[in-house]
Amino acid sequence: MSERPFGEPVFVGGSARSGTHAIGRLLNSDPRYHMIDVEARFHCGTGGLTDVLNGTTGLDVYCERVLGEWWRRGLRQHRGLHVIIERDELEAAIERLRSGFADDPWGSARRFVRDVLDPTAERAGKPAWVDLSGSNIRQAPTLKKLFPRARFIHMVRDGRAVTAAILRKRDMTDDLEQAFGHWVMRVRRSEAALRQMPDGAVLTIFLDDLTAHDRDRQFQRLVDYLELDDPKPMRDYFDATISSERAHVGAWRERMAPADARWVDRRYRRLVRRLRREGIDWVPEPGGR
């Protein structure tokens, strides 16, 4: 690819089932942003490009993963990089990464991400892309160094609602403790990363506020953060599509067995109190439900 100016990316992340796809589709309604059709993962997942840059994964092992587990994944192998790039193009991009990495690891890594993802936005006629990989926030400090002008959106949801949604997702888990534990793990990892980010570098949005409780203010926060000149296309989509009903706001209790709901409610309330004592103030309060 030519080294031409290209729009700066937006990395959206958070726990599974926390509204990352909802915010991605919202941004996609703006003429500036194209939502990548799959969670790319190759740049931020465990053993991904950020781990190579941080020295915890070798380049050879990483390249094998890109052509293996990140090429095709999912229950029917219908997700993965094959959705957005041809195999020969990906292999050529990997060779460029290999050839330049020793002399310029950060520059080569940046070119590799752009080789893979920039054409998706270009084909859509848009200058920038939005990626929804869940580990984007966990790896935000490294991604910020890789793309200094990138934007980061941290989607947050009530842990009880996350647990209920995970239990209903066919390719995740039907184990209650594991589902709740996923949310707890993501909270801890996200907080560790957020503490390393400059003030104002990450926009944290509570899904329930965006969809139901504080719609106008949260939408304006998003517009201000992205510095949109004309928010009308996104506002039109927001008014027509983003709703509390679609987000199942407040419905977590009805989406799991009564005994499971009591179990997760008790643990969530205890955990939120503990997190508050630790200074983690972005986790939603349990409220009255």
C-alpha positions, 0 to 999 in steps of 0.5 A, a space after each residue: 500500500 502507498 504511504 498516503 494519509 489515512 483517517 485515524 482509527 477508533 478502537 472500541 473495547 470492553 467486556 463481551 456483551 457490553 454494547 461494543 457492536 451497538 456503538 460500532 454500528 452507531 459510528 458506522 452511520 457517520 460518513 467518516 467511519 467504517 466498522 470492520 466486519 469482524 473483530 480483527 483481534 490480530 492486533 490486540 488479542 492474547 499473543 497478538 501484535 501488541 504482545 509482540 511489541 511488548 516482548 511477550 510473544 515471538 514474531 514467528 509464533 505471531 505470524 502463525 497465529 495470524 494465518 491460523 486461528 485469526 484467519 478462520 474462527 467461530 463455530 462454523 469458521 465463518 469469522 476471522 480475517 478471511 472476511 476482510 482480506 484475501 489470503 495472498 494479500 495477508 501473506 504479502 503483508 506478513 512478509 512486509 512485517 517480517 522484513 522490516 520488523 528488526 530495524 523498525 518494529 513499531 513502524 512495521 507493526 503500524 504498517 501491517 495493521 494498516 495493510 490489513 484494515 485500511 482497505 476495508 474502509 477504503 472500499 466503503 468510501 470512508 477515511 477511517 475504520 472502527 475495530 470492536 475487538 474486546 481486548 482493545 482497552 486491555 491493550 490500549 496503552 500499547 495501541 496508543 503508542 502504535 497509533 498516537 492519534 487513535 480514539 478509544 471507546 470503553 463500553 461498560 455494562 452492568 455485570 449482571 446484564 453481561 452475565 445474563 447475556 453471556 449465558 444466552 450466547 451459544 458459543 460462550 459458556 453456560 456456566 454461571 460462575 465462568 460468565 460472571 468471572 469473565 466480566 470481573 476479569 475484564 473489569 480488572 484488566 481494563 482498569 489496569 490499562 486505563 490507569 496508564 492512559 493519559 487523561 481524556 484519551 479514553 471515552 467510557 460509556 455506560 450502555 444503559 445511559 446511552 440507550 435509556 437513562 441519559 441518551 442526549 448527554 451521552 450522545 453529545 459526549 460521543 460527538 465531542 470526543 470524536 470532534 464530529 463536524 456534522 453529527 446529523 447522520 449519526 443522530 438520525 441512526 441513534 434516534 431510529 435504532 438505539 433503544 433501551 428495548 434493543 439493549 434489554 436495559 434492566 431485563 437481566 433478571 428475566 434473562 436467567 433462572 431465578 436462583 442464578 439471578 439471586 446468586 449473581 445479584 449478591 456477588 455483583 453488589 459485594 463486588 461493586 462495593 469492593 471496587 469502589 473502595 479500590 477507586 474503580 468508579 466506572 463500574 455501574 451501581 447495582 441500583 434497585 433491581 
